[in-house]
Amino acid sequence: MATASPDVIHLPTPLIALVGNPNCGKTALFNRLTGARQKVGNYAGVTVERKEGQFISPQGQGWRVLDLPGAYSLLAATPDEAITRDVIAGTRDGEAAPVGLVCVVDATNLRLNLRMVLELQTLGVPMVLAINMMDLAARRGIHIDTARLQAELGIPVVEAVAVRAGGERALLAQLDQLDWAALPVPDAPRPMARIAQTPVETTHRRVGELLATCVTMPDHASPLTARLDRHVLHPVFGPLILAALMFLVFQAVFSWAQAPMDFIDASMGQLGDLLKAHMPEGMLRSLLIEGVIGGAGSVLVFLPQIIILFGFILALEDSGYLPRAAFLLDRVMASVGLSGRAFIPLLSSFACAVPGIMATRTIADPRDRLVTILIAPLMTCSARLPVYAMLIAAFIPDREVGGLFNLQGLVLFALYMAGIVSAMVVALVLKRFMKQSAAQPLLMELPDYHVPHLRNLALGLWERTAIFVKRVGTIILSLMIVLWFLSNFPAPPAGATGPAIEYSLAGMLGRALEVVFSPIGFTWQICIALVPGMAAREVAVAALGTVYAMSQTGDELSSALVQLIGHAWSLPTALSLMTWYVFAPQCLSTVIVVKRETNGWRMPLLMLGYLFALAYGASFLVYHTAMAWGL
């Protein structure tokens, strides 16, 4: 992170923007400049992520920096590119135009990246060109004459290695030489029409001239990337490698997370025992132990599994493998009416459907984008992990299969595969009912392989962990307090023999819903948990923890939730609930994002309707089949 040597910060603090193609290392440079001084939100009116940070250059000048969405061109073909274009032009409502730009390019792929540089130059915006990944270029034998390139372009050109400490120093030194702090914020839109007036052939020819003049290429491509791609992109071995990687992820989510999960679980139990020992019995103690610790704590225990899942996805993305996975799956996706570009949004949906749906903005075809949005919720997001983990631990034995695999991990893998297969079937059905545009070939950049950078992985995991913990501390905790209240009031009548919760508002609601859900084996306690689970699905586990903590007495009260449901439910009920969560109607966050991405309520209501029908129908089939087999 950049720091100042003088104590005085120059004023004013100018706003600059980082702009560049996807996969050029722009966000890594943003992280290097700002460190933890970042503010993440959304652009007004849309769900496109907005990242702004602050840093101080060596001479004490303060800077605000905006990390714009990756774009291949300002002639926008996707919503992300439209945001980048509008912010640079100064036409984005509620968004100040940057006074200057730092255009980040990939040193190993200048032929593609320089097109964006030439487009930006037509706007006349003050700009610095930062050539990133110079270390990779050197290892590949690519020599870039930066002084000559600076003379040809007429703008400052600096070298950068964003993944290394100090890799941003040349950029900081260049910024200190500029007088951007004195530049006024543009008060009129910048003339974007100039870009469309430049023939594409002229841009291509100019890029070729720059490469011929300023870049010396090696006689051969990257040997490591070429060797790996012979196997990774092989029509037979490639899909097998991808399947093995996905299988490893799901096995690791269960096997590697067990020790930290046990630690968190034990800590929550000790905290509850501590409160029992030092607080007098009463409503406050009940709220803290049964509502807060029994509710929110039962979700927090699954944090290690979510961190492992996010870690794998971030590592695969940072290594350069994900675009290759999209290429491998393009033919499979085409069979159900999608393109390989849908793979990355769908993979992101395994972590959470919200960023997965937002990632569909990179899909240019409107029909493909809409279908991807509708099937993204069928990917098994991390919010389902607490439910799956609880049910699998309670009903599936923890034993090895074939001496290699964990049976619980195999069941989890099967649940994930059920979501994937269902999504493909739904996409195939939608293909028949929605007007299909002409097939478009998949054209995407395949970056060189490189070892994921630990600093970027740590920052990404920190952001996602903070989001999950914040949900536990706000949404989930609030819902658990509301549920605790509903479960305690009104008090049971005099002479009541059943558990107190049966006479409460929550018990009445659960009994009413049981009429609808009893055909699929759900108890009234499960029905209570489904209601707050609509706000955030991981709340279902916390709700069950709260409900069962107040439904049991004596020794059972201190037993783990897993042990409780293992005795209280039948195996057909557990299988039915697992099936329900494969298709479960989405949390409110997902519904709201779909509404905003599709500009109306028609699509989110359609999504809710078909998911509820699938969930109920599949659960009914599984429950009655299991009952018929005597399970």
ABEGO torsion letter per residue (X at the ends): XBBBABABBBOBBBBBBBBEBBGAGAAAAAAAAAEABBBBBBBBGBABBBBBBBBBBAAGBBBBBBBBBBBABABBABAAAAAAAAAAAGABBGBBBBABBBBBBBAAAAAAAAAAAAAAAAAGBBBBBBBBGAAAAAAAGBBBBAAAAAAAAGBBBBBBBAABBGAAAAAAAAAAABAAAABBBBABBBBAAAAAABBAAAAAAAAAAAAAAABBBBABBBAAAAAAAAAAABAAAAAAAAAAAAAAAAAAAAAAAAAAAAAAAAAAAAAAAAAAAABBBEAAAAAAAAAAAAAAAAAAAAAAAAAAAAAAAAAAAAAGAAAAAAAAAAAAAAAAGBBAAAAAAAAAAAABAAAAAAAAAABABAAAAAAAAAAAAABBBAAAAAAAAAAAAAABBBBBBGGABBAAAAAAAAAAAAAAAAAAAAAAAAAAABBBBBBBBBBBBBBBBBBBBAAAAAAAAAAAAAAAAAAAABAAAAAAAAAAAAAAOBBBBBGBABBAAAABAAAAAAAAAAAAAAAAGBBAAAAAAAAAAAABAAAAAAAAAAAAAAABBEAAAABBAAAAAAAABBAAAAAAAAAAAAABBBBAAAAAAAAAAAGEAAAAAAAAAAAAAAAAAAAAAAAAAAAAAGX
